Amino acid sequence: MTKEDLTKRVNFDIIRYANCWEDADILLAGLSPAPGSKVLSIGSAGDNSFSFLATDPELVAAVDINPTQLFLIELKKVCIQNLEWEEVLGFLGFRQSESRLPCFQALKSQLSSATRAYWESNLAMIANGVIHQGKFERYFQLFSSKILPWIHSRRVVEVLFKPKTAEEQEHFYQDHWNTWRWRLLFRIFFSRYVMGRYGRDPEFQKQVQGSVSKFIFKKAAVQLASVAAQDNYILRYTLTGSFGGLLPHYLQKEHYPRVRANVDRLHLKECYVQGAIAHYGKFHCMNLSDIFEYMDAGLFRETARTLVAGTEEDGRLAYWNLMVPRRISQILPDHVEHIHAESERLTAIDKGFFYKGFIVDKVVR
């Protein structure tokens, strides 16, 4: 598959993800990069690539074949370089701010010409907070503003996130949340058709077998009935269209100083992961997001060989399976070891409740 093949079927002129919907905490735990590591990271919205900066890497190469996603990451990077923590939260949209456009005018000279041109043509997105402007975010916003009110009142939603014991959370889910309307409308809204139209591009669901909505419903049920739901920023945005007071890893106050101190070590490159290996050489670890989800078996095998060849010995590869089962260590057992116990442990605490599994593999040659 070439970029030209994919761009014919997927629109790369829009921001698909304004935030990373994959849990940086388990990603960092699974890869455990040592200080001075070279890290390859799928760009997406940049959040998890920024999180690696807290580990004092030599470099983090954030790669994406969608140039618009890289425009977003570059804007976030310039914000972090120039703004204090509170200002970044306001500018990006985590908190209210009336100064986003004046702030952009002050920052735009530091952007590349293509990135500056994109954002100057999309000032309304900046004014409304860029973290709310992706297609996937609008999908969640549609659910929280138009669908969920037919199921639960705002008061019930607020109670879901209030501190409770494990037993109280379980009872609340079973007695108050899991109604017939919840089950019906959830399965309609998160069906393959609706998700493809409003959320995740249909091209990325071609390899999926079985019911998307039933699978996601079961995963959501486990999270909603757990006390972990109370601090899950991904779940909160799904149900409210807002992060509330919760923040992703890279913007949590204790991590931000190190992220900011190392932000110049983040390199952006428009390419497939293979191109990053050719440009930067071998990496110590790789965040591969869920890139295997849309690959057929043949392309998966071909890509896996390239990735393993581009990883240092004892280096780790981490990636998510949504509904398409893919595991590099399964097809290349002589060169890659599956870190099974760690993968299972981290999957169990994944805030990205809709993923089937989080996989950590180690290159052993």
C-alpha angles and dihedrals in degrees: 000000000000128000089250090057093051097043090058089062104031127056109235095177094086137062104254096181123023090180133028109254093198122095111255092193095064091038092058092043093051097046097035094191114204118227109278094031125146108231129194113202132179104242105219103143093341098241097118092041088056090049091061088062088072088068094063096243127184087234142338115213109203107196131186136158091215107083091197091062088053090051087057094048092048091052091051090047093053089048091054092046093054111024135069119241097263091047092052091052090052097044096048094046106256088116135023117276137167094190103067097110095046088047091052091051088055093048104038097087088068093057123092114259094255093048093046091050092050095052094042086058091049105044092141089064090055093046091053095045118271095233089070097049105080124106091242092050090052088052090057091043090054090052095047096044104035109022108030095055088064088057108035137011121241088253092058091049090051091050090054090064098041118109111274138155119260090257093049092049091051092049092047091054094047098040103035112013108039097070127152089255091053092051094046101043094039091056092047096047095045094044119126091254098049093041091050092049099045108015129016116026114255089232089069093054099053094103093048118113124193133017114330094194096050091050095049091044092057092048092047092049092059092051096043092053092050130084086234087077090072093068100030108119091188093056091044092055091046092056102033108023088237138082092223107200093333122106136194117253099264093055099043108119096241093054101039098081093057093042090052094044091055100035093112087065090067110098122191121211131175103221146085117280089262089062091053091054091050090050103039103024125227122353131214094220140001135212102205098176107202098313093138091062094087098037124101117228094266096051091044091056093047093048093045092056091052093048094049091048088052095052125086118242111279088017118139134231120201127189143149132245114209105175103324111080110227128160124168093202089058095058097034103035094154092060106027133052122204111229090216104173093046092047092051093046094050094044089057092058098037112137087204089082095180096066120099095212147350112223127204117187129179125212110233102163 
